[in-house]
Amino acid sequence: MKKRVVYALDVAAMGMPGSVGRRVECYRLGNWVCMTGQAAFTLDTGQLVGIGDPAAQARQCCENIKALMERAGGTMADVVKLTVYVTDRAYRAAAYPVIRSYFGEPRPCQTGLVVKGLAREEMLIEIDAWGFIDDPGS
């Protein structure tokens, strides 16, 4: 199985402590798609959106996952595993309905974690996603 870079970017513009240079956001590994945990940074400009709004941040995370899956040759239906990190348990009520709206049935396996903080204080949510793109005809 060969790995292929689907998308990489220069993370310096994101202002995250310790992050410098180019980083791969998404790999395609045979049928598997593996991506960096997606926060509410736009893929094109690296700007953080939805400051103070967990629903808006969840939407941007999901839009990033959707774009990366499509660049890898898949769809949101190919996402099989999510790990959702929120910095406050109360944010789940706003973020989870948004996340669910991006997926049909059956939804991906999902783990939810409440964490003390993420790379920047303004980040309220981050979503780690894995996809598996079936072979044609299988």
Contact map, one row per residue, 1 for C-alpha under 8 A:
111000000000000000000000000011000000000000000000000000000000000000000000000000000000000000000000000000000000000000000000000000000000000000
111100000000000000000000000011000000000000000000000000000000000000000000000000000000000000000000000000000000000000000000000000000000000000
111110000000000000000000001111000000000000000000000000000000000000000000000000000000000000000000000000000000000000000000000000000000000000
011111000000000000000000001110000000000000000000000000000000000000000000000000000000000000000000000000000000000000000000000000000000000000
001111110000000000000001011100000000000000000000000000000000000000000000000000000000000000000000000000000000000000000000000000000000000000
000111110000000000000001111100000000000000000000000000000000000000010011000000000000000000000000000000000000000000000000000000000000000000
000011111000000000000001111000000000000000000000000000000000000000010010000000000000000000000000000000000000000000000000000000000000000000
000011111100000000000111110000000000000000000000000000000000000000000000000000000000000000000000000000000000000000000000000000000000000000
000000111110000000000111100000000000000000000000000000000000000000000000000000000000000000000000000000000000000000000000000000000000000000
000000011111100000011110000000000000000000000000000000000000000000000000000000000000000000000000000000000000000000000000000000000000000000
000000001111111100111110000000000000000000000100000000000000000000000000000000000000000000000000000000000000000000000000000000000000000000
000000000111111100111000000000000000000000000000000000000000000000000000000000000000000000000000000000000000000000000000000000000000000000
000000000111111000000000000000000000000000000110000000000000000000000000000000000000000000000000000000000000000000000000000000000000000000
000000000011111100000000000000000000000010000111000000000000000000000000000000000000000000000000000000000000000000000000000000000000000000
000000000011111110100000000000000000000000000000000000000000000000000000000000000000000000000000000000000000000000000001000000000000000000
000000000011011111100000000000000000000000000000000000000000000000000000000000000000000000000000000000000000000000000011000000000000000000
000000000000001111100000000000000000000000000000000000000000000000000000000000000000000000000000000000000000000000000011000000000000000000
000000000000000111110000000000000000000000000000000000000000000000000000000000000000000000000000000000000000000000000000000000000000000000
000000000011001111111000000000000000000000000000000000000000000000000000000000000000000000000000000000000000000000000000000000000000000000
000000000111000001111100000000000000000000000000000000000000000000000000000000000000000000000000000000000000000000000000000000000000000000
000000000111000000111110000000000000000000000000000000000000000000000000000000000000000000000000000000000000000000000000000000000000000000
000000011110000000011111000000000000000000000000000000000000000000000000000000000000000000000000000000000000000000000000000000000000000000
000000011110000000001111100000000000000000000000000000000000000000000000000000000000000000000000000000000000000000000000000000000000000000
000011111000000000000111111000000011000000000000000000000000000000000000000000000000000000000000000000000000000000000000000000000000000000
000001111000000000000011111000000011000000000000000000000000000000000000000000000000000000000000000000000000000000000000000000000000000000
000011110000000000000001111100001111000000000000000000000000000000010000000000000000000000000000000000000000000000000000000000000000000000
001111100000000000000001111110001110000000000000000000000000000000000001000000000000000000000000000000000000000000000000000000000000000000
001111000000000000000000011111111100000000000000000000000000000000000001000000000000000000000000000000000000000000000000000000000000000000
111100000000000000000000001111111100000000000000000000000000000000000000000000000000000000000000000000000000000000000000000000000000000000
111000000000000000000000000111111000000000000000000000000000000000000000000000000000000000000000000000000000000000000000000000000000000000
000000000000000000000000000111111000000000000000000000000000000000000000000000000000000000000000000000000000000000000000000000000001111000
000000000000000000000000000111111100000000000000000000000000000000000000000000000000000000000000000000000000000000000000000000000111100000
000000000000000000000000011111111110000000000000000000000000000000001001000000000000000000000000000000000000000000000000000000000111100000
000000000000000000000000011110011111000000000000000000000000000000000000000000000000000000000000000000000000000000000000000000001110000000
000000000000000000000001111000001111110000000000000000000000000000010000000000000000000000000000000000000000000000000000000000011100000000
000000000000000000000001110000000111110000000000000000000000000000000000000000000000000000000000000000000000000000000000000000011000000000
000000000000000000000000000000000011111000000000000000000000000000000000000000000000000000000000000000000000000000000000000001111000000000
000000000000000000000000000000000011111110000000000000000000110110000000000000000000000000000000000000000000000000000000000001111000000000
000000000000000000000000000000000000111110000000000000001101100000000000000000000000000000000000000000000000000000000000001011100000000000
000000000000000000000000000000000000011111000011110000011111100000000000000000000000000000000000000000000000000000000000001011000000000000
000000000000010000000000000000000000011111101111100000000001100000000000000000000000000000000000000000000000000000000000000000000000000000
000000000000000000000000000000000000000111111111100000000001000100000000000000000000000000000000000000000000000000000000000000000000000000
000000000000000000000000000000000000000011111100000000000000000100000000000000000000000000000000000000000000000000000000000000000000000000
000000000000000000000000000000000000000001111100000000000000000000000000000000000000000000000000000000000000000000000000000000000000000000
000000000000000000000000000000000000000011111110000000000000000000000000000000000000000000000000000000000000000000000000000000000000000000
000000000010110000000000000000000000000011111111000000000000000000000000000000000000000000000000000000000000000000000000000000000000000000
000000000000110000000000000000000000000111001111100000000000000000000000000000000000000000000000000000000000000000000000000000000000000000
000000000000010000000000000000000000000111000111111000000000000000000000000000000000000000000000000000000000000000000000000000000000000000
000000000000000000000000000000000000000111000011111000011001000000000000000000000000000000000000000000000000000000000000000000000000000000
000000000000000000000000000000000000000100000001111111111000000000000000000000000000000000000000000000000000000000000000000000000000000000
000000000000000000000000000000000000000000000001111111001000000000000000000000000000000000000000000000000000000000000000011000000000000000
000000000000000000000000000000000000000000000000011111000000000000000000000000000000000000000000000000000000000000000000010100000000000000
000000000000000000000000000000000000000000000000011111111000000000000000000000000000000000000000000000000000000000000000000100000000000000
000000000000000000000000000000000000000000000000011111111100000000000000000000000000000000100110000000000000000000000000000110000000000000
000000000000000000000000000000000000000000000000010011111110000000000000000000000000000000100110010000000000000000000000000000000000000000
000000000000000000000000000000000000000100000000110011111111000000000000000000000000000000000010000000000000000000000000000000000000000000
000000000000000000000000000000000000001100000000111011111111100000000000000000000000000000000010000000000000000000000000001110000000000000
000000000000000000000000000000000000001100000000000001111111110000000000000000000000000000000011011000000000000000000000000011000000000000
000000000000000000000000000000000000000100000000000000111111111000000000000000000000000000000010011000000000000000000000000000000000000000
000000000000000000000000000000000000001111000000100000011111111100000000000000000000000000000000000000000000000000000000000000000000000000
000000000000000000000000000000000000011110000000000000001111111110000000000000000000000000000000000000000000000000000000000001100000000000
000000000000000000000000000000000000010000000000000000000111111111000000000000000000000000000000001001000000000000000000000000100000000000
000000000000000000000000000000000000000000000000000000000011111111100000000000000000000000000000000000000000000000000000000000000000000000
000000000000000000000000000000000000010001100000000000000001111111110000000000000000000000000000000000000000000000000000000000000000000000
000000000000000000000000000000000000010000000000000000000000111111111000000100000000000000000000000000000000000000000000000000001000000000
000000000000000000000000000000000000000000000000000000000000011111111100001100000000000000000000000000000000000000000000000000000000000000
000000000000000000000000000000000000000000000000000000000000001111111110000000000000000000000000000000000000000000000000000000000000000000
000001100000000000000000010000000010000000000000000000000000000111111111000000000000000000000000000000000000000000000000000000000000000000
000000000000000000000000000000001000000000000000000000000000000011111111111101100000000000000000000000000000000000000000000000000010000000
000000000000000000000000000000000000000000000000000000000000000001111111111000000000000000000000000000000000000000000000000000000000000000
000001100000000000000000000000000000000000000000000000000000000000111111110000000000000000000000000000000000000000000000000000000000000000
000001000000000000000000001100001000000000000000000000000000000000011111110000000000000000000000000000000000000000000000000000000000000000
000000000000000000000000000000000000000000000000000000000000000000001111111000000000000000000000000000000000000000000000000000000000100000
000000000000000000000000000000000000000000000000000000000000000000001111111111000000000000000000000000000000000000000000000000000000100000
000000000000000000000000000000000000000000000000000000000000000001001100111111100000000000000000000000000000000000000000000000000000000000
000000000000000000000000000000000000000000000000000000000000000011001000011111100000000000000000000001100000000000000000000000000000000000
000000000000000000000000000000000000000000000000000000000000000000000000011111110000000000000000000000110000000000000000000000000000000000
000000000000000000000000000000000000000000000000000000000000000000001000011111110000000000000000000000000000000000000000000000000011110000
000000000000000000000000000000000000000000000000000000000000000000001000001111111100000000000000000000000001000000000000000000001111000000
000000000000000000000000000000000000000000000000000000000000000000000000000011111100000000000000000000000011100000000000000000001111000000
000000000000000000000000000000000000000000000000000000000000000000000000000000111110000000000000000000000001110000000000000000001110000000
000000000000000000000000000000000000000000000000000000000000000000000000000000111111000000000000000000000001111000000000000000111100000000
000000000000000000000000000000000000000000000000000000000000000000000000000000001111100000000000000000000000011110000000000000111000000000
000000000000000000000000000000000000000000000000000000000000000000000000000000000111110000000000000000000000011110000000000011110000000000
000000000000000000000000000000000000000000000000000000000000000000000000000000000011111000000000000000000000000111100000000011100000000000
000000000000000000000000000000000000000000000000000000000000000000000000000000000001111110110000000000000000000111100000000111000000000000
000000000000000000000000000000000000000000000000000000000000000000000000000000000000111110100000000000000000000001111100000110000000000000
000000000000000000000000000000000000000000000000000000000000000000000000000000000000011111110000000000000000000001110000000100000000000000
000000000000000000000000000000000000000000000000000000000000000000000000000000000000011111110000000000000000000001000000000000000000000000
000000000000000000000000000000000000000000000000000000000000000000000000000000000000000111111100000000000000000000000000000000000000000000
000000000000000000000000000000000000000000000000000001100000000000000000000000000000011111111110000000000000000000000000000100000000000000
000000000000000000000000000000000000000000000000000000000000000000000000000000000000010111111111000000000000000000000000000000000000000000
000000000000000000000000000000000000000000000000000000000000000000000000000000000000000001111111100000000000000000000000000000000000000000
000000000000000000000000000000000000000000000000000001100000000000000000000000000000000001111111110000000000000000000000000000000000000000
000000000000000000000000000000000000000000000000000001111110000000000000000000000000000000111111111000000000000000000000000000000000000000
000000000000000000000000000000000000000000000000000000000100000000000000000000000000000000011111111100000000000000000000000000000000000000
000000000000000000000000000000000000000000000000000000000000000000000000000000000000000000001111111110000000000000000000000000000000000000
000000000000000000000000000000000000000000000000000000100110000000000000000000000000000000000111111111000000000000000000000000000000000000
000000000000000000000000000000000000000000000000000000000110010000000000000000000000000000000011111111100000000000000000000000000000000000
000000000000000000000000000000000000000000000000000000000000000000000000000000000000000000000001111111110010000000000000000000000000000000
000000000000000000000000000000000000000000000000000000000000000000000000000000000000000000000000111111110000000000000000000000000000000000
000000000000000000000000000000000000000000000000000000000000010000000000000100000000000000000000011111110000000000000000000000000000000000
000000000000000000000000000000000000000000000000000000000000000000000000000110000000000000000000001111111111000000000000000000000000000000
000000000000000000000000000000000000000000000000000000000000000000000000000010000000000000000000000111111110000000000000000000000000000000
000000000000000000000000000000000000000000000000000000000000000000000000000000000000000000000000000000111110000000000000000000000000000000
000000000000000000000000000000000000000000000000000000000000000000000000000000000000000000000000000000111111000000000000000000000000000000
000000000000000000000000000000000000000000000000000000000000000000000000000000010000000000000000000100111111100000000000000000000000000000
000000000000000000000000000000000000000000000000000000000000000000000000000000111100000000000000000000100111110000000000000000000000000000
000000000000000000000000000000000000000000000000000000000000000000000000000000011100000000000000000000000011111000000000000000000000000000
000000000000000000000000000000000000000000000000000000000000000000000000000000001111000000000000000000000001111100000000000000000000000000
000000000000000000000000000000000000000000000000000000000000000000000000000000000111000000000000000000000000111110000000000000000000000000
000000000000000000000000000000000000000000000000000000000000000000000000000000000011110000000000000000000000011111000000000000000000000000
000000000000000000000000000000000000000000000000000000000000000000000000000000000011110000000000000000000000001111100000000000000000000000
000000000000000000000000000000000000000000000000000000000000000000000000000000000000111110000000000000000000000111110000000000000000000000
000000000000000000000000000000000000000000000000000000000000000000000000000000000000111100000000000000000000000011111100000000000000000000
000000000000000000000000000000000000000000000000000000000000000000000000000000000000001100000000000000000000000001111100000000000000000000
000000000000000000000000000000000000000000000000000000000000000000000000000000000000001000000000000000000000000000111111101100000000000000
000000000000000000000000000000000000000000000000000000000000000000000000000000000000001000000000000000000000000000111111101111000000000000
000000000000000110000000000000000000000000000000000000000000000000000000000000000000000000000000000000000000000000001111101000000000000000
000000000000001110000000000000000000000000000000000000000000000000000000000000000000000000000000000000000000000000001111111000000000000000
000000000000000000000000000000000000000000000000000000000000000000000000000000000000000000000000000000000000000000001111111100000000000000
000000000000000000000000000000000000000000000000001100000000000000000000000000000000000000000000000000000000000000000001111100000000000000
000000000000000000000000000000000000001100000000001000001000000000000000000000000000000000000000000000000000000000001111111111000000000000
000000000000000000000000000000000000000000000000000111001000000000000000000000000000011100100000000000000000000000001100111111000000000000
000000000000000000000000000000000000001100000000000001001100000000000000000000000001111000000000000000000000000000000100001111100000000000
000000000000000000000000000000000000111100000000000000000100100000000000000000000001110000000000000000000000000000000100001111110000000000
000000000000000000000000000000000000111000000000000000000000110000000000000000000111100000000000000000000000000000000000000011111000000000
000000000000000000000000000000000011110000000000000000000000000000000000000000000111000000000000000000000000000000000000000001111100000000
000000000000000000000000000000000111110000000000000000000000000010000000000000111110000000000000000000000000000000000000000000111110000000
000000000000000000000000000000011110000000000000000000000000000000000000000000111100000000000000000000000000000000000000000000011111000000
000000000000000000000000000000011100000000000000000000000000000000001000000001111000000000000000000000000000000000000000000000001111100000
000000000000000000000000000000111000000000000000000000000000000000000000000001110000000000000000000000000000000000000000000000000111110000
000000000000000000000000000000111000000000000000000000000000000000000000110001000000000000000000000000000000000000000000000000000011111000
000000000000000000000000000000100000000000000000000000000000000000000000000001000000000000000000000000000000000000000000000000000001111101
000000000000000000000000000000100000000000000000000000000000000000000000000000000000000000000000000000000000000000000000000000000000111111
000000000000000000000000000000000000000000000000000000000000000000000000000000000000000000000000000000000000000000000000000000000000011111
000000000000000000000000000000000000000000000000000000000000000000000000000000000000000000000000000000000000000000000000000000000000001111
000000000000000000000000000000000000000000000000000000000000000000000000000000000000000000000000000000000000000000000000000000000000011111
